[in-house]
Amino acid sequence: MRRTISLLAVAIVALLASFSAHARDLNKCGDNLEYKLYRSANNKARYTLEISGTGDMYDFDTNVGCSPWEKKNLLKKINKVIIHEGVTSIGAFAFISCVNLTSVSLPNSLTKIGCSAFCCCFGIKSLTLPNSIVCIEDGAFEDCLGLTSVTLPNSLIALGGWAFRGCKNLSSITLPKSLTAICGGVFIGCKSLKVINSLSEDAPNCVEYIGDTDLFGDILKDDVASYSRCQLNVPAGAEVSYKYDPVWGRFYRAKNNSASRVKSATRQRRGNRRSR
């Protein structure tokens, strides 16, 4: 009898431990990361998402499945994300389609922003990234329609393809001196982009990405319109490095082409006047 009771007690303890572990797993978003969701103080219809712990966040791709907050159907209800010190990466598709997200707090421990992590976060208007990030992956901020300005970190080495694709209100951007590689199509659809400040003395290498080798789009055509409406600023003495680069040089050729068209049109109008 005692043996039976003892075995039963052990079974109950094991079962409770299993339930406890399962409960903890439900709040995990990385091997050593946990998340917490609570209603925002100013708006009970919105949620704040906090992530804490150490290490990398999971990539929420087709292999792992969608994020826990997406499973809870809270994507449209999250308006604030706070990621605490110790978190080293934001996983792929982590906050995709959080359309009402307006506030993002990122830690200085962060080194990577994953693929499409903030894609379609329409409410983000400005963003300052910490000086610890070395990699921004493909499509990280794609279709962030409200984004008007972004401060890239001085630690950034690689900027993925389509990273700011479709950010139609982005007006200017500064590429840090540390940047060595930028993938194609990074500014496709950025119709308001007027100024690119590149701080590197050597033109960053433009890497092909899904058929796009230039910054604005199609490899089959030199998009003169996109390059002519955007001003490229580079460090003094670095003009040669950019001017003779197959991609960055398009800024210079586009300006020359635009100037040539203006001069040609002016000469034609003068000729028409004389013939009258």
Secondary structure, 3 states (H helix, E strand, C coil): CHHHHHHHHHHHHHHHHHHHHHHHHHCEEECCEEEEEEECCCCCCCEEEEEEECEECCCCCCCCCCCHHHHCCCCCCEEEEEECCCEEEECCCCCCCCCCCCEEECCCCCCEECCCCCCCCCCCCEEECCCCCCEECCCCCCCCCCCCEEECCCCCCEECCCCCCCCCCCCEEEECCCCCEEECCCCCCCCCCCEEEECCCCCCEEECECCECCCCCCCCCCCHHHHHCCEEECCCCCHHHHHCCCCCHHHHHHHHHHHHHHHHHHHHHHHHHHHC
